[in-house]
Amino acid sequence: MDLFSVSWAALRAVVGGLADEDFGRPSGCRGWLVRDLVCHLVIDAQDVLITLATPSDAEPTRDAATYWEVGAAPDGEDPLDALTVRLAAAYGEPRLLTFHLDDVGSAAGRAGVLADPATHVGTRGQVLTAGDYLSAYVLEWTLHHLDLVAHLPHAPRPPAEALAGARALLERIAGAAFPAGFSDEDALLVGTGRRAPTPGEQAALAGPGELGARVPLLLG
């Protein structure tokens, strides 16, 4: 629960510190500009609010790791992805987009703090505890923080504790630990296909545990 708040606050702070021209730069999400990614974060924040307000009497069917589905790389054909780009452009001025993120994002952050981690909530046809759902979003926020600053070297990186928490969850999803020589950031970037491994990293991944055969993990 604490990592949810830390990672989300850090991501929103980076967005709040962007210059107008930064919104037109590419992000680490293929085919998306920074403004498109920020618009996606608005939608994410809405999803958090909706899910935390959707209690369920059913037993959990997923946890923080199995919430994520490992699948194919985005092909640009997803209607929601296309809608996000159009919606981001419709804001016109970056200040309107940042205002909306601050407004909805602050509410999502408060809802996360107030949530009972043992409560069962429903989302995407599945049931999780609120604690597991918010833990899953630590990975979401941290990966998107890295996406946001991919071409903005002046922008702050994710907090160390968020990187460590996201790596731990990614290792649960992978079913194996990344080599100790990988920094948390490198494990996340290489592990999710955001960066190709160097020859040395590829050799390390090919070691015991067969992690190399599972990486990259394309999460959806």
PENOR-V212711 format. One record per pair of residues at least 4 apart in sequence whose ideal C-beta (glycine too) atoms are under 6 Angstrom apart, sorted by the first residue. I is the first residue (numbers start at 1). GAP is how many residues later the second one is. Records with the same first field share a line. If there is no record, write none. Layout:
# PENOR-V212711
I->GAP ; GAP
This chain:
# PENOR-V212711
1->116 ; 133
3->4 ; 135 ; 159 ; 162
4->108 ; 130 ; 133 ; 134
5->4
6->153 ; 156
7->131 ; 134 ; 135 ; 155
8->101 ; 133
10->149
11->130 ; 134
12->93
14->134 ; 141 ; 142
15->23 ; 83 ; 86
18->4
20->74
22->12 ; 130
23->11 ; 12 ; 71
24->9
25->9 ; 126
26->125
27->5 ; 7 ; 10 ; 120
28->119 ; 122 ; 166
29->8 ; 118
31->45
32->4 ; 5
35->53
36->48 ; 49 ; 52
37->110 ; 111
38->59 ; 63
39->45 ; 48 ; 49
40->44
41->60
42->58 ; 59 ; 62
45->59 ; 60 ; 63
48->60
49->59 ; 62
51->70 ; 72
52->59 ; 63
54->67 ; 68
56->64 ; 66 ; 71
58->69
60->67 ; 68 ; 69
61->65 ; 66
62->4 ; 5 ; 64 ; 66
63->69
64->68 ; 71 ; 72 ; 105
65->107 ; 108
67->69
68->105 ; 151
69->151
70->147
71->147 ; 149
73->145
83->4
91->5 ; 6
101->4
102->4
112->22
115->15
117->13 ; 14
118->11
119->11
120->7
121->9 ; 12
122->5
128->4 ; 5
137->4
138->27 ; 28
139->27 ; 30
142->16 ; 20 ; 24
145->13
149->6
158->4 ; 5
163->21 ; 22
164->20
166->22
167->17 ; 20
170->21
171->6
174->40 ; 43
176->33 ; 35
178->4 ; 9
179->25
182->4 ; 5
186->4
187->4
189->5 ; 6
190->5 ; 7
191->24 ; 26
192->24 ; 25
193->23 ; 25
197->4 ; 5
205->6 ; 7 ; 10
206->6
211->4
